[in-house]
Amino acid sequence: MKHINTTLAIIALAASSTAFAAVSFDTFDTDGDGVISQKEASVNAQLVEIFSDLDTDSNGELSKEEFAKVQ
């Protein structure tokens, strides 16, 4: 069972990365302040779902470096 869960997690991560590959940081940073807020991320359900995992410094915003992890 653990093997199946690990496989599913890898597939989900790959799917998320593929979904964001064609989307640039600037697409989400609509106010141009250099970070993606939770409000800005709310336009994309997948980004909302993984936001806290990407927000490694837990400041409630995604930097370009943090967002780059999905690309």
C-alpha positions in Angstrom: 0.0 0.0 0.0 2.8 2.4 0.8 4.3 1.8 -2.6 1.0 2.7 -4.2 0.7 5.9 -2.2 4.3 6.9 -3.1 3.6 6.3 -6.8 0.4 8.3 -6.7 2.3 11.2 -5.0 4.9 11.2 -7.7 2.3 11.2 -10.4 0.4 14.1 -8.8 3.6 16.1 -8.5 4.5 15.4 -12.2 1.0 16.5 -13.2 1.3 19.7 -11.2 4.6 20.5 -12.7 3.3 19.9 -16.2 0.3 22.1 -15.6 2.5 25.0 -14.5 5.2 24.6 -17.2 3.4 26.9 -19.6 2.5 29.4 -16.9 5.0 32.1 -15.9 5.4 33.6 -12.5 4.3 36.9 -13.9 0.9 35.4 -14.9 0.1 35.0 -11.2 1.9 38.1 -9.9 -0.9 40.3 -11.1 0.0 43.3 -9.0 3.7 43.2 -10.0 5.1 43.2 -6.5 7.5 40.3 -7.1 5.6 37.7 -5.1 2.5 35.6 -5.5 0.1 36.2 -2.7 -2.5 33.6 -1.6 -5.2 35.8 -3.1 -3.3 35.9 -6.5 -2.9 32.1 -6.3 -6.6 31.6 -5.7 -7.3 31.8 -9.4 -5.7 28.3 -9.9 -7.0 25.4 -7.8 -3.8 23.4 -8.3 -1.6 26.3 -7.1 -3.8 26.7 -4.1 -3.5 23.0 -3.3 0.3 23.1 -3.3 0.8 26.7 -2.1 1.9 25.8 1.5 4.3 23.2 0.2 6.0 25.7 -2.1 6.0 28.5 0.5 9.1 27.2 2.2 9.6 30.3 4.4 6.0 30.3 5.5 5.5 34.0 4.8 2.2 33.5 2.9 3.7 34.5 -0.4 5.6 32.7 -3.1 8.9 34.2 -4.4 10.1 33.5 -7.9 12.5 31.0 -6.4 9.7 29.2 -4.5 7.4 29.2 -7.6 10.3 27.9 -9.8 10.1 24.5 -8.0 7.0 23.6 -10.0 8.6 24.3 -13.3 
